[in-house]
Amino acid sequence: MQELLTVGKVFWDNRRKFKLRRVNDDVGLERVVTSSNLNRPGLELTGFWSYFDRDRIQLIGLKEHKFLMTLSEEQRINVLKKLYVSGVPAIIFAHSVKPPEPTVEYARKNRLSLLVTKMLTSNLMSQLMDYLDWNLAPSTIVHGSLVDVYGVGVLLTGRSGIGKSEVALDLVERGHRLVADDIVKIIRRADNVIIGTQNEFLEHHMEVRGLGIIDIRNLFGIQAVRQQKRLEIQVELVEWSENISYERIGAEEKYVKILEVNVPLIKLPIYPGKNITVIIEVIAMNHLLKYMGKNTAREFEKRLAARIRKKSDKSFIERYLQRDFE
């Protein structure tokens, strides 16, 4: 289950980056943020509330402040009071703008957090929306190992104990980069883009059975790890069985849905002596070739079909000539 994003978490995560300051202490920090969009309530301050979205954090910048200063003190307080009781998660005053003192106590009574920053409104808006988009994006947890292989995000999955971590370790030893092992958090950033990242507690640690927990970053250096990577292909390690017919050509691609995004899936049978690491490197390079428009399996299939047609045409001509006595 995805953790709820509260105003308090938004504040503590960004208080230094955005130079945020609480006007009314801990009031309203428990309110839940559900929208990654922000709103500058310009029209609402003039009295137009028909399309107001109360799920958004509100930003009041210099422009809104200048308009409020054209109103009488009574009008200004009444307008802000209406905004305070609208049910918004929080209100941030940017560009060193401060909320009128008489309204601070009213916000406290309504359990509404008022925050102040020196940042320009436009800069704050772009950076805060990026933070909210990341933290409110759909996410899931997958048990496996995510490795950056030649720039391709490869997710290794399979039953417990089949050797996912050992394969990932071998890939790291060959110069590739580990993103996460055992627990991979996957976040959807767009309709067809999903990002894999590490668990905050595990970071870049790995469990190797028979050895224990090892720290990949300290063992192999900072160049052997990365914080996140787009997931582009899933390789499922399965045990070899003579009773199963495995893919031989690869022209027909298989997919698995992760957060409603189709991810290419390859089921890779393993057995003692098989060099899984090299095969995964080839899988990554072959994926890059497909991305560049060259699908080797389909080209081979087309050549094979053309050869069959050619032989079929030749046999027809030979049969025709055998019956032609003119």
KAKA-V893802 format. One line per field, one symbol per residue. psi: psi as a letter, one per 40 degrees, with the letter a starting at -180 (. if undefined). A space follows every 10 residues. Layout:
# KAKA-V893802
psi: ???
This chain:
# KAKA-V893802
psi: hhhihidddd dddedddefi hhdfbeheee ihheheiihh fddddeehed fhheeihhhh adddddddee iidddddddd ddddeeeidi hhhifehiih ddedddddde fhhhiiieii dddddddddd ddddeeihii hhhahhhhhf ehhhhhiiih eefddddddd dddeeihhdi ichhhhhhda dfhhhhiihd ddbfiihhhe dahihdddde ideeiidiih hdihhhhiih heehhihdde dhiiiihhfe hhhhhhhhhi ihehgddddd dddddddddd deehhddddd dddddddddd dddddddddd ddehe.
